[in-house]
């Protein structure tokens, strides 16, 4: 099993109220670079920030890393528009960062990125691929692509309260800037990404399409952002078997909408509950409170955990959290080093 992890940025994440609460704009562009370092090395190496919320919720990269230390899997990191360097080894497919979706063109090289990613996916020798993502602001761009395709699916959030109306207003402005109406890109998904998407989307879609072409089993590891990718693949006429693996946190927030969307896009759905409610630890407590929910391949990684091994993953997550400076139970986070009132060092887009 290989986990492929495209990482990129979009200026959409800098829109006021779109990014994770408290995340400073000058730090957020480091988040994907730090995420992939955590998955590869267990902690940030070159990145000057550790993506941890003011309440002590670590990036989902910490969970993916914990699973990797228990289960073991290969990782390939794809530079899908990073703006900051990373110590994680990367495959550069030549794409650049994304523009603000409220500009006329959000991803100028969407077609070329998809083609290069397709060739990369087709070249991989693995029988199974699990494809994740890290891109702050990615659920807003996902909503943009779904709307441009005429799909009714909603999107999740890394915040306990999903600012969905704010996202819809941004998407409305984005469509207007691109002279589009909802549904105008039906059957032309790369045009949707070019207009209102982000650079991680054509990278994930291209890798998935190339791998599926060669008979590789593909699982999209994530929540509603990966539903947008599934929609892109279906609108591109790709009808191969496709799976989506996400967390119980996304499923609880989305309710029947998640299963309905997977049925519409003909995707098998796997939902994994990591049992974080069984521990009194600030990180797991914040996930149970609705923070973060998904990202950096978290749901897909959790789906790889064998029966009876989830307790070991929770143990390992506590170890990873200590490396990230998060210690203590949910009631003593402040005295154990988590600043519950101070600024967020890094953040994922909602």
Residue frames as qw, qx, qy, qz and C-alpha x, y, z in Angstrom:
[[0.000, 0.888, 0.460, 0.000, 0.00, 0.00, 0.00],
 [0.412, 0.100, 0.010, 0.906, 1.32, 3.42, -0.98],
 [0.034, -0.845, -0.419, 0.330, -0.02, 6.70, 0.37],
 [0.405, 0.363, 0.251, 0.801, 0.33, 9.54, -2.12],
 [0.230, -0.748, -0.426, 0.454, 0.09, 12.96, -0.54],
 [0.322, 0.582, 0.234, 0.709, -0.23, 16.03, -2.81],
 [0.346, -0.652, -0.348, 0.578, 0.45, 19.25, -0.89],
 [0.305, 0.431, 0.303, 0.794, -0.23, 22.75, -2.11],
 [0.083, -0.450, -0.383, 0.803, -1.51, 26.23, -1.40],
 [0.140, 0.637, 0.559, 0.513, -4.16, 28.59, -2.68],
 [0.069, 0.163, -0.188, 0.966, -4.61, 32.29, -1.97],
 [0.522, -0.481, -0.474, -0.521, -8.26, 31.45, -1.32],
 [0.652, -0.371, -0.572, 0.330, -7.17, 30.42, 2.19],
 [0.301, -0.042, -0.239, 0.922, -6.28, 34.04, 2.92],
 [0.271, -0.524, -0.388, -0.708, -9.86, 35.27, 2.52],
 [0.198, -0.288, 0.531, -0.772, -11.09, 36.62, 5.84],
 [0.690, -0.076, 0.391, -0.604, -13.09, 34.03, 7.77],
 [0.856, 0.297, -0.337, -0.258, -12.28, 31.17, 5.38],
 [0.480, 0.375, -0.733, 0.303, -9.13, 29.85, 7.06],
 [0.629, -0.387, -0.641, 0.210, -9.08, 28.02, 10.38],
 [0.309, -0.921, -0.154, -0.179, -9.89, 30.34, 13.30],
 [0.521, -0.805, 0.210, 0.193, -6.88, 32.26, 14.56],
 [0.813, 0.068, 0.299, 0.495, -4.50, 31.13, 11.85],
 [0.076, -0.775, 0.161, 0.606, -2.15, 33.98, 10.91],
 [0.737, 0.662, 0.030, -0.134, -1.99, 34.45, 7.11],
 [0.229, 0.791, -0.567, 0.006, 1.81, 34.75, 7.15],
 [0.357, -0.373, 0.842, -0.154, 2.04, 31.33, 8.84],
 [0.812, 0.234, 0.384, -0.371, -0.68, 29.42, 7.02],
 [0.674, 0.624, -0.347, -0.189, 1.36, 28.97, 3.85],
 [0.040, 0.522, -0.837, 0.161, 3.79, 26.87, 5.92],
 [0.739, -0.130, 0.464, -0.471, 1.07, 24.41, 6.98],
 [0.937, 0.302, -0.077, -0.157, 1.24, 21.98, 4.01],
 [0.475, 0.601, -0.586, 0.265, 5.05, 21.94, 4.19],
 [0.280, -0.422, 0.695, -0.511, 4.88, 21.18, 7.92],
 [0.871, 0.018, 0.208, -0.444, 2.17, 18.56, 7.38],
 [0.886, 0.366, -0.285, -0.015, 4.26, 16.48, 5.02],
 [0.225, 0.558, -0.679, 0.420, 7.30, 16.78, 7.29],
 [0.568, -0.297, 0.545, -0.540, 5.24, 15.39, 10.17],
 [0.947, 0.170, 0.060, -0.266, 4.05, 12.46, 8.05],
 [0.748, 0.502, -0.395, 0.183, 7.59, 11.77, 6.79],
 [0.392, 0.415, -0.587, 0.574, 9.72, 12.58, 9.85],
 [0.498, -0.471, -0.686, 0.245, 7.33, 12.68, 12.81],
 [0.237, -0.776, -0.244, 0.531, 7.77, 16.43, 13.45],
 [0.389, 0.921, 0.005, 0.025, 8.47, 19.65, 11.52],
 [0.794, -0.108, 0.105, 0.589, 12.07, 19.90, 10.37],
 [0.326, 0.177, 0.188, 0.909, 12.50, 22.99, 8.17],
 [0.192, -0.697, -0.469, -0.508, 9.05, 24.45, 8.72],
 [0.122, 0.278, -0.443, 0.843, 9.00, 27.22, 11.35],
 [0.570, -0.214, 0.174, -0.774, 5.50, 26.35, 12.57],
 [0.019, 0.084, 0.992, -0.095, 3.72, 23.39, 14.08],
 [0.393, -0.279, -0.416, -0.771, 0.09, 23.28, 12.89],
 [0.273, -0.343, -0.822, 0.364, -1.72, 23.18, 16.23],
 [0.181, -0.736, -0.391, -0.523, -4.89, 25.12, 17.05],
 [0.115, -0.550, 0.386, -0.732, -5.09, 27.46, 20.06],
 [0.796, -0.344, 0.142, -0.478, -7.17, 24.75, 21.77],
 [0.419, -0.465, 0.780, -0.012, -4.49, 22.09, 21.34],
 [0.863, 0.339, 0.345, -0.146, -5.85, 20.29, 18.27],
 [0.341, -0.445, 0.612, 0.558, -2.97, 19.10, 16.09],
 [0.465, 0.435, -0.470, -0.611, -3.07, 18.87, 12.34],
 [0.954, 0.069, 0.126, -0.265, -4.46, 15.55, 11.04],
 [0.571, 0.588, -0.560, 0.119, -0.90, 14.89, 9.87],
 [0.235, -0.478, 0.732, -0.425, -0.22, 13.83, 13.47],
 [0.821, 0.022, 0.425, -0.381, -2.87, 11.11, 13.24],
 [0.832, 0.510, -0.196, -0.092, -1.62, 9.91, 9.86],
 [0.258, 0.629, -0.680, 0.273, 1.90, 9.76, 11.27],
 [0.523, -0.321, 0.657, -0.439, 0.69, 7.82, 14.31],
 [0.918, 0.229, 0.193, -0.260, -0.97, 5.26, 12.04],
 [0.649, 0.634, -0.416, 0.055, 2.16, 5.02, 9.93],
 [0.031, -0.576, 0.740, -0.347, 4.27, 4.24, 13.01],
 [0.669, -0.112, 0.621, -0.393, 1.88, 1.46, 14.01],
 [0.852, 0.387, 0.304, -0.181, 0.92, -0.02, 10.64],
 [0.414, -0.382, 0.576, 0.592, 3.72, 1.04, 8.29],
 [0.627, 0.649, 0.426, 0.072, 3.15, 2.24, 4.72],
 [0.504, 0.064, 0.273, 0.817, 5.13, 3.93, 1.96],
 [0.099, 0.857, 0.303, -0.405, 4.55, 7.65, 1.37],
 [0.468, 0.254, 0.350, 0.771, 5.10, 9.72, -1.76],
 [0.023, -0.736, -0.289, 0.612, 4.73, 13.49, -1.29],
 [0.447, 0.530, 0.463, 0.552, 3.76, 15.52, -4.35],
 [0.129, -0.369, -0.085, 0.917, 4.57, 19.22, -4.62],
 [0.174, 0.614, 0.701, 0.318, 1.23, 20.46, -5.90],
 [0.041, 0.792, 0.182, 0.582, 1.85, 24.17, -5.50],
 [0.625, -0.563, -0.303, 0.448, 3.80, 24.62, -2.28],
 [0.162, 0.933, -0.035, 0.319, 4.91, 28.16, -1.53],
 [0.346, -0.784, 0.490, -0.161, 7.37, 27.18, 1.20],
 [0.451, 0.418, -0.788, 0.015, 10.19, 24.64, 1.16],
 [0.866, -0.367, 0.125, -0.314, 9.85, 21.35, 3.00],
 [0.186, -0.563, 0.805, -0.006, 12.31, 18.80, 4.33],
 [0.783, 0.150, 0.578, -0.175, 10.10, 15.98, 3.10],
 [0.236, -0.156, 0.730, 0.622, 11.28, 14.45, -0.19],
 [0.515, 0.556, 0.322, -0.567, 8.85, 15.50, -2.91],
 [0.465, 0.279, 0.673, 0.504, 7.92, 14.75, -6.49],
 [0.111, 0.542, 0.030, -0.832, 7.52, 18.03, -8.37],
 [0.482, 0.460, 0.715, 0.213, 4.93, 17.80, -11.15],
 [0.297, 0.181, 0.306, 0.886, 5.46, 21.42, -12.17],
 [0.158, -0.776, -0.528, -0.306, 2.31, 23.01, -10.80],
 [0.176, 0.309, -0.288, 0.889, 2.25, 26.35, -9.02],
 [0.043, 0.297, 0.674, -0.675, 0.22, 27.77, -6.12],
 [0.094, 0.630, 0.720, 0.275, -3.42, 28.62, -6.74],
 [0.000, 0.292, 0.021, 0.956, -4.89, 32.09, -7.06],
 [0.306, 0.211, 0.535, -0.759, -7.78, 33.50, -5.08],
 [0.279, 0.387, 0.857, 0.195, -10.91, 31.90, -6.58],
 [0.177, 0.832, 0.366, -0.378, -12.42, 35.39, -6.85],
 [0.023, -0.553, 0.492, 0.671, -9.96, 36.09, -9.65],
 [0.709, 0.408, -0.214, -0.534, -10.96, 35.16, -13.19],
 [0.805, 0.256, -0.535, 0.014, -8.57, 32.18, -13.21],
 [0.688, -0.649, 0.261, -0.194, -7.81, 30.24, -10.03],
 [0.729, -0.290, 0.566, 0.253, -5.57, 27.47, -11.47],
 [0.364, 0.715, -0.312, -0.508, -3.99, 28.61, -14.75],
 [0.270, 0.438, -0.827, -0.225, -2.31, 25.26, -15.53],
 [0.728, -0.095, 0.501, -0.458, -5.07, 22.86, -14.46],
 [0.896, 0.387, -0.080, -0.203, -5.01, 20.87, -17.74],
 [0.501, 0.598, -0.590, 0.207, -1.23, 20.53, -17.83],
 [0.295, -0.439, 0.704, -0.474, -1.12, 19.59, -14.15],
 [0.865, 0.047, 0.312, -0.390, -3.74, 16.89, -14.68],
 [0.825, 0.489, -0.278, -0.054, -1.80, 15.46, -17.64],
 [0.260, 0.576, -0.697, 0.340, 1.49, 15.31, -15.73],
 [0.502, -0.286, 0.632, -0.516, -0.24, 13.80, -12.72],
 [0.917, 0.215, 0.040, -0.333, -1.94, 11.22, -14.96],
 [0.680, 0.513, -0.510, 0.119, 1.42, 10.09, -16.30],
 [0.052, -0.480, 0.728, -0.487, 2.81, 9.87, -12.77],
 [0.717, -0.112, 0.448, -0.522, -0.17, 7.84, -11.52],
 [0.909, 0.336, -0.127, -0.212, 0.06, 5.49, -14.48],
 [0.491, 0.580, -0.610, 0.225, 3.77, 4.91, -13.78],
 [0.415, -0.497, 0.607, -0.460, 3.34, 3.74, -10.19],
 [0.412, 0.167, -0.885, -0.140, 3.84, -0.02, -9.76],
 [0.235, -0.056, 0.759, -0.605, 1.63, -0.41, -6.69],
 [0.127, -0.347, -0.895, -0.249, -1.52, -2.55, -6.70],
 [0.240, -0.802, -0.545, 0.035, -3.26, -0.13, -4.32],
 [0.259, 0.299, -0.115, 0.911, -3.02, 3.62, -3.84],
 [0.246, -0.774, -0.529, 0.247, -4.44, 5.77, -1.09],
 [0.328, 0.430, 0.116, 0.833, -4.40, 9.44, -2.14],
 [0.287, -0.705, -0.469, 0.448, -4.66, 12.20, 0.46],
 [0.273, 0.723, 0.159, 0.615, -4.20, 15.97, 0.37],
 [0.377, -0.611, -0.336, 0.610, -3.12, 19.00, 2.36],
 [0.203, 0.382, 0.277, 0.858, -4.22, 22.44, 1.16],
 [0.020, -0.419, -0.512, 0.750, -5.56, 25.14, 3.50],
 [0.367, 0.392, -0.030, -0.843, -8.83, 26.54, 2.20],
 [0.037, 0.106, -0.900, -0.422, -9.51, 23.32, 0.32],
 [0.186, 0.467, 0.847, -0.173, -13.14, 22.84, 1.31],
 [0.246, 0.708, 0.135, -0.648, -13.99, 26.26, -0.11],
 [0.198, 0.457, -0.637, -0.588, -12.39, 25.42, -3.46],
 [0.098, 0.128, 0.984, 0.073, -14.12, 22.03, -3.30],
 [0.275, 0.626, 0.582, -0.441, -17.45, 23.80, -2.94],
 [0.218, 0.650, -0.249, -0.684, -16.51, 25.99, -5.89],
 [0.094, 0.237, -0.864, -0.435, -15.81, 23.02, -8.15],
 [0.146, 0.337, 0.921, -0.134, -18.92, 21.13, -7.07],
 [0.272, 0.683, 0.345, -0.583, -21.06, 24.20, -7.71],
 [0.207, 0.562, -0.473, -0.646, -19.50, 24.83, -11.12],
 [0.057, 0.068, -0.957, -0.275, -20.22, 21.19, -12.02],
 [0.576, -0.227, -0.279, -0.734, -23.83, 21.57, -10.90],
 [0.569, -0.142, -0.795, 0.154, -23.46, 19.08, -8.06],
 [0.453, -0.734, -0.155, -0.482, -25.49, 19.70, -4.88],
 [0.784, -0.238, -0.443, 0.364, -22.99, 18.18, -2.41],
 [0.279, -0.946, 0.079, -0.148, -22.01, 20.30, 0.58],
 [0.587, 0.439, -0.512, 0.448, -18.60, 20.51, 2.23],
 [0.705, -0.517, -0.394, 0.283, -17.18, 20.00, 5.69],
 [0.021, 0.898, -0.199, 0.392, -15.03, 22.30, 7.84],
 [0.591, 0.122, -0.604, 0.521, -12.04, 22.09, 10.15],
 [0.155, -0.282, 0.350, -0.880, -13.95, 24.40, 12.50],
 [0.126, 0.239, 0.885, -0.380, -16.54, 23.16, 15.00],
 [0.402, 0.684, 0.409, -0.451, -19.06, 25.51, 13.36],
 [0.537, 0.219, 0.571, 0.580, -18.92, 25.25, 9.58],
 [0.087, 0.575, 0.037, -0.812, -18.94, 28.75, 8.01],
 [0.469, 0.300, 0.760, 0.335, -20.82, 27.36, 5.01],
 [0.262, 0.890, 0.367, -0.076, -22.71, 30.55, 4.18],
 [0.141, -0.834, 0.325, 0.423, -19.45, 32.49, 4.03],
 [0.431, -0.175, 0.768, 0.440, -18.05, 29.83, 1.70],
 [0.421, 0.596, 0.668, 0.146, -21.10, 30.05, -0.52],
 [0.118, 0.954, 0.078, -0.264, -20.72, 33.83, -0.78],
 [0.273, -0.615, 0.575, 0.465, -17.08, 33.38, -1.79],
 [0.448, 0.140, 0.817, 0.335, -18.08, 30.79, -4.39],
 [0.333, 0.819, 0.462, -0.072, -20.79, 33.11, -5.77],
 [0.004, -0.906, 0.223, 0.360, -18.18, 35.85, -6.16],
 [0.399, -0.367, 0.736, 0.405, -15.77, 33.39, -7.75],
 [0.485, 0.434, 0.733, 0.198, -18.30, 32.21, -10.33],
 [0.230, 0.933, 0.216, -0.176, -19.16, 35.81, -11.20],
 [0.185, -0.774, 0.442, 0.413, -15.47, 36.65, -11.66],
 [0.327, -0.173, 0.841, 0.395, -15.14, 33.72, -14.07],
 [0.477, 0.221, -0.272, -0.806, -18.39, 34.60, -15.87],
 [0.289, -0.042, -0.949, -0.120, -19.97, 31.30, -14.86],
 [0.674, -0.313, 0.041, -0.668, -23.30, 30.11, -13.50],
 [0.550, -0.266, 0.756, -0.236, -23.74, 27.01, -11.33],
 [0.793, 0.255, 0.550, -0.067, -23.58, 23.94, -13.57],
 [0.461, 0.814, -0.212, -0.284, -21.88, 25.69, -16.49],
 [0.080, 0.616, -0.778, -0.091, -18.90, 23.31, -16.25],
 [0.848, -0.001, 0.460, -0.265, -20.93, 20.11, -16.31],
 [0.909, 0.351, 0.183, 0.130, -18.88, 17.58, -18.29],
 [0.528, 0.661, -0.222, 0.485, -15.79, 19.85, -18.35],
 [0.697, -0.664, -0.218, 0.163, -14.32, 19.40, -14.86],
 [0.638, -0.091, -0.011, 0.764, -10.87, 20.82, -15.57],
 [0.058, 0.572, 0.216, 0.789, -12.55, 24.06, -16.63],
 [0.565, -0.752, -0.270, -0.207, -14.25, 24.11, -13.24],
 [0.758, -0.414, -0.096, 0.494, -10.91, 23.67, -11.47],
 [0.454, 0.273, 0.137, 0.837, -9.28, 26.32, -13.63],
 [0.142, -0.672, -0.245, -0.685, -12.00, 28.80, -12.74],
 [0.517, -0.653, 0.109, -0.542, -12.76, 28.13, -9.06],
 [0.949, -0.201, -0.231, 0.073, -10.54, 25.30, -7.80],
 [0.365, -0.818, 0.438, 0.072, -7.07, 24.78, -6.33],
 [0.406, 0.608, -0.660, -0.173, -3.89, 23.11, -7.69],
 [0.319, -0.234, 0.892, -0.216, -4.20, 20.04, -5.47],
 [0.733, 0.311, 0.390, -0.462, -7.45, 19.02, -7.21],
 [0.740, 0.569, -0.279, -0.227, -6.04, 18.37, -10.72],
 [0.113, 0.546, -0.818, 0.142, -3.05, 16.67, -9.10],
 [0.489, -0.063, 0.785, -0.375, -5.18, 14.23, -7.10],
 [0.767, 0.441, 0.224, -0.410, -7.58, 13.68, -10.00],
 [0.542, 0.657, -0.494, -0.176, -4.76, 13.11, -12.47],
 [0.053, -0.409, 0.894, -0.177, -2.91, 10.64, -10.27],
 [0.605, 0.115, 0.665, -0.421, -6.14, 8.77, -9.58],
 [0.741, 0.552, -0.001, -0.381, -7.09, 8.68, -13.27],
 [0.390, 0.622, -0.674, -0.083, -3.65, 7.44, -14.34],
 [0.218, -0.266, 0.898, -0.274, -3.59, 4.75, -11.68],
 [0.690, 0.266, 0.498, -0.454, -7.12, 3.59, -12.49],
 [0.632, 0.611, -0.314, -0.358, -6.16, 3.38, -16.16],
 [0.341, 0.463, -0.817, 0.040, -3.54, 0.76, -15.29],
 [0.739, -0.250, -0.600, -0.178, -5.87, -1.25, -13.05],
 [0.274, 0.111, -0.643, 0.707, -4.60, 0.04, -9.70],
 [0.345, -0.693, -0.633, -0.003, -7.15, 0.17, -6.89],
 [0.171, 0.368, -0.130, 0.905, -7.58, 3.79, -5.77],
 [0.348, -0.698, -0.591, 0.206, -8.94, 5.12, -2.50],
 [0.087, 0.671, -0.011, 0.736, -9.45, 8.87, -2.09],
 [0.527, -0.331, -0.604, 0.497, -8.42, 9.49, 1.51],
 [0.030, -0.009, -0.170, 0.985, -10.44, 12.39, 2.81],
 [0.235, 0.503, 0.683, -0.475, -13.88, 13.87, 3.22],
 [0.438, 0.781, 0.374, -0.243, -15.81, 16.37, 1.18],
 [0.060, 0.751, -0.454, -0.476, -12.70, 17.65, -0.61],
 [0.218, -0.186, 0.909, 0.302, -12.27, 14.17, -2.04],
 [0.454, 0.556, 0.675, -0.171, -15.92, 14.09, -3.06],
 [0.296, 0.840, -0.096, -0.445, -15.11, 17.06, -5.28],
 [0.046, -0.499, 0.785, 0.364, -12.29, 15.03, -6.84],
 [0.388, 0.203, 0.899, 0.005, -14.65, 12.09, -7.31],
 [0.432, 0.754, 0.355, -0.345, -17.06, 14.45, -9.09],
 [0.142, 0.749, -0.456, -0.459, -14.22, 15.64, -11.32],
 [0.201, -0.231, 0.920, 0.246, -13.36, 12.07, -12.28],
 [0.414, 0.444, 0.787, -0.112, -16.97, 11.14, -13.02],
 [0.355, 0.835, 0.127, -0.402, -17.55, 14.30, -15.06],
 [0.044, 0.643, -0.643, -0.413, -14.39, 13.41, -17.00],
 [0.827, 0.246, -0.321, -0.390, -16.04, 10.12, -18.00],
 [0.247, 0.355, -0.871, 0.231, -13.90, 7.91, -15.76],
 [0.775, -0.290, -0.111, -0.550, -16.19, 5.15, -14.50],
 [0.579, 0.177, -0.757, 0.245, -13.68, 2.78, -12.87],
 [0.666, -0.581, -0.463, 0.072, -14.29, 1.53, -9.33],
 [0.182, 0.547, -0.291, 0.764, -13.40, 4.26, -6.84],
 [0.578, -0.526, -0.584, 0.220, -13.40, 4.34, -3.04],
 [0.063, -0.726, 0.173, -0.663, -13.56, 7.15, -0.48],
 [0.669, -0.317, -0.579, 0.343, -12.25, 6.67, 3.07],
 [0.054, -0.652, 0.120, -0.747, -12.93, 9.28, 5.72],
 [0.133, 0.074, -0.754, 0.638, -13.35, 9.75, 9.46],
 [0.193, -0.595, -0.776, 0.085, -16.37, 9.44, 11.70],
 [0.135, -0.509, -0.230, 0.818, -15.93, 13.15, 12.45],
 [0.154, 0.147, -0.454, -0.865, -16.79, 14.08, 8.86],
 [0.266, -0.295, -0.863, -0.313, -19.55, 11.48, 8.69],
 [0.189, -0.550, -0.673, 0.457, -21.13, 12.78, 11.90],
 [0.018, 0.450, 0.024, -0.893, -21.11, 16.34, 10.60],
 [0.225, 0.164, -0.575, -0.770, -22.40, 15.48, 7.13],
 [0.635, 0.154, 0.550, -0.521, -24.98, 12.87, 8.07],
 [0.747, 0.374, 0.549, -0.003, -26.79, 11.32, 5.11],
 [0.376, 0.878, -0.148, -0.258, -25.25, 13.87, 2.74],
 [0.171, -0.610, 0.744, 0.212, -21.95, 12.01, 2.72],
 [0.504, 0.071, 0.859, 0.059, -23.43, 8.64, 1.81],
 [0.543, 0.720, 0.370, -0.224, -25.76, 10.26, -0.73],
 [0.220, 0.851, -0.369, -0.302, -22.84, 11.98, -2.47],
 [0.271, -0.390, 0.860, 0.185, -20.83, 8.75, -2.58],
 [0.572, 0.360, 0.734, -0.069, -23.82, 6.99, -4.10],
 [0.453, 0.839, 0.103, -0.283, -24.23, 9.74, -6.70],
 [0.211, 0.788, -0.549, -0.185, -20.56, 9.51, -7.68],
 [0.962, 0.107, -0.236, -0.086, -20.59, 5.68, -7.48],
 [0.231, 0.580, -0.662, 0.415, -17.92, 5.50, -4.77],
 [0.737, -0.333, -0.572, 0.136, -17.54, 2.88, -2.08],
 [0.186, -0.779, 0.210, -0.561, -17.46, 4.59, 1.31],
 [0.711, -0.188, -0.570, 0.367, -15.44, 3.61, 4.35],
 [0.256, -0.804, 0.109, -0.525, -15.89, 5.52, 7.62],
 [0.686, -0.027, -0.596, 0.416, -13.50, 4.88, 10.52],
 [0.456, -0.841, -0.012, -0.292, -14.00, 5.91, 14.13],
 [0.486, 0.459, -0.600, 0.440, -10.59, 6.17, 15.89],
 [0.681, -0.508, -0.514, 0.113, -12.19, 5.97, 19.33],
 [0.284, 0.410, -0.290, 0.817, -10.72, 9.25, 20.51],
 [0.517, -0.594, -0.034, -0.615, -13.57, 9.59, 23.01],
 [0.901, -0.291, -0.309, 0.088, -11.95, 6.79, 25.01],
 [0.640, 0.019, -0.255, 0.725, -8.98, 8.99, 25.99],
 [0.217, -0.936, -0.214, 0.179, -8.67, 12.07, 28.20],
 [0.561, -0.169, 0.255, 0.769, -6.15, 13.90, 26.04],
 [0.144, 0.655, 0.087, -0.737, -6.44, 17.43, 24.73],
 [0.095, 0.295, -0.660, -0.684, -5.73, 16.50, 21.10],
 [0.093, -0.246, -0.938, -0.226, -8.29, 13.73, 20.93],
 [0.036, 0.599, 0.605, -0.524, -10.76, 15.82, 22.92],
 [0.154, 0.539, -0.134, -0.817, -10.57, 18.60, 20.34],
 [0.150, 0.047, -0.823, -0.546, -11.24, 16.17, 17.48],
 [0.085, -0.441, -0.888, 0.097, -14.29, 14.91, 19.35],
 [0.040, 0.638, 0.345, -0.687, -15.39, 18.55, 19.77],
 [0.564, 0.738, 0.368, -0.036, -15.41, 18.98, 15.98],
 [0.009, -0.848, 0.374, 0.376, -12.03, 20.53, 15.20],
 [0.098, -0.476, 0.781, 0.392, -9.98, 19.46, 12.17],
 [0.821, 0.234, 0.280, -0.439, -12.06, 16.32, 11.37],
 [0.879, 0.314, 0.311, 0.179, -10.02, 15.22, 8.35],
 [0.311, 0.910, -0.269, -0.058, -7.07, 15.94, 6.08],
 [0.012, 0.677, -0.736, -0.013, -3.55, 14.78, 5.20],
 [0.573, 0.140, -0.782, -0.203, -4.93, 11.31, 4.43],
 [0.289, -0.288, 0.683, -0.606, -6.19, 10.83, 8.00],
 [0.804, 0.068, 0.252, -0.534, -9.38, 8.89, 7.23],
 [0.821, 0.402, -0.387, -0.122, -7.64, 6.68, 4.72],
 [0.244, 0.464, -0.765, 0.373, -4.76, 5.96, 7.07],
 [0.487, -0.200, 0.599, -0.604, -7.17, 5.04, 9.87],
 [0.880, 0.197, -0.034, -0.430, -8.93, 2.63, 7.51],
 [0.629, 0.447, -0.631, 0.076, -5.67, 0.65, 7.28],
 [0.235, -0.451, 0.703, -0.497, -5.57, -0.08, 11.02],
 [0.456, -0.076, -0.875, -0.142, -6.26, -3.79, 11.66],
 [0.668, -0.582, -0.287, -0.364, -8.94, -4.84, 14.13],
 [0.812, -0.497, -0.204, 0.226, -7.68, -4.55, 17.68],
 [0.642, 0.055, -0.036, 0.764, -4.88, -2.10, 16.85],
 [0.024, 0.814, 0.216, 0.538, -6.68, 1.24, 17.23],
 [0.599, -0.792, -0.060, 0.099, -5.66, 1.52, 20.90],
 [0.726, -0.183, 0.189, 0.635, -2.04, 1.31, 19.77],
 [0.309, 0.574, 0.293, 0.700, -2.71, 4.17, 17.34],
 [0.321, -0.892, -0.172, -0.267, -4.14, 6.28, 20.17],
 [0.738, -0.552, 0.065, 0.382, -1.06, 5.51, 22.27],
 [0.624, 0.113, 0.277, 0.722, 1.18, 6.49, 19.39],
 [0.090, 0.798, 0.291, 0.520, -0.77, 9.69, 18.77],
 [0.504, -0.860, -0.051, 0.065, 0.02, 10.77, 22.32],
 [0.720, -0.283, 0.243, 0.585, 3.69, 10.16, 21.54],
 [0.412, 0.470, 0.364, 0.691, 3.50, 12.20, 18.33],
 [0.175, -0.908, -0.255, -0.282, 1.70, 14.98, 20.19],
 [0.629, -0.689, 0.045, 0.358, 4.52, 15.17, 22.74],
 [0.603, 0.044, 0.324, 0.727, 6.95, 15.71, 19.86],
 [0.132, 0.635, 0.385, 0.656, 4.72, 18.57, 18.71],
 [0.080, 0.200, -0.377, 0.901, 4.66, 20.14, 22.17],
 [0.629, -0.341, -0.172, -0.677, 1.16, 18.96, 23.11],
 [0.339, 0.040, -0.882, 0.326, 1.07, 17.19, 26.45],
 [0.202, 0.028, 0.587, -0.783, -1.47, 16.52, 29.18],
 [0.140, 0.457, 0.879, -0.015, -5.09, 15.55, 29.49],
 [0.073, 0.641, 0.504, 0.574, -8.01, 17.58, 28.23],
 [0.376, -0.872, -0.312, -0.023, -8.41, 19.43, 31.56],
 [0.536, -0.711, 0.128, 0.437, -4.80, 20.50, 31.97],
 [0.710, 0.515, 0.224, 0.424, -3.72, 21.50, 28.48],
 [0.093, 0.949, -0.081, 0.291, -2.77, 25.04, 29.40],
 [0.500, -0.764, 0.406, -0.035, -0.50, 24.05, 32.28],
 [0.842, -0.083, 0.467, 0.259, 1.02, 21.31, 30.16],
 [0.359, -0.316, 0.451, 0.753, 2.20, 23.72, 27.48],
 [0.205, 0.495, 0.673, 0.509, -0.75, 24.25, 25.11],
 [0.013, 0.192, 0.159, -0.968, -1.65, 27.92, 24.92],
 [0.168, 0.533, 0.828, 0.050, -5.44, 27.79, 24.73],
 [0.100, 0.881, 0.305, -0.349, -5.76, 31.56, 24.35],
 [0.229, -0.596, 0.393, 0.662, -2.78, 32.46, 22.23],
 [0.533, 0.575, -0.284, -0.552, -2.49, 32.69, 18.44],
 [0.956, 0.156, 0.248, -0.004, -2.55, 29.60, 16.28],
 [0.381, -0.547, 0.557, 0.496, 0.91, 28.68, 15.02],
 [0.075, 0.128, -0.768, -0.623, -0.51, 27.14, 11.89],
 [0.558, 0.268, 0.521, -0.587, -3.87, 26.05, 10.56],
 [0.239, 0.178, 0.853, 0.429, -5.73, 24.09, 7.97],
 [0.305, -0.054, -0.247, -0.918, -8.42, 25.61, 5.86],
 [0.548, 0.065, 0.580, -0.599, -11.97, 24.78, 6.86]]
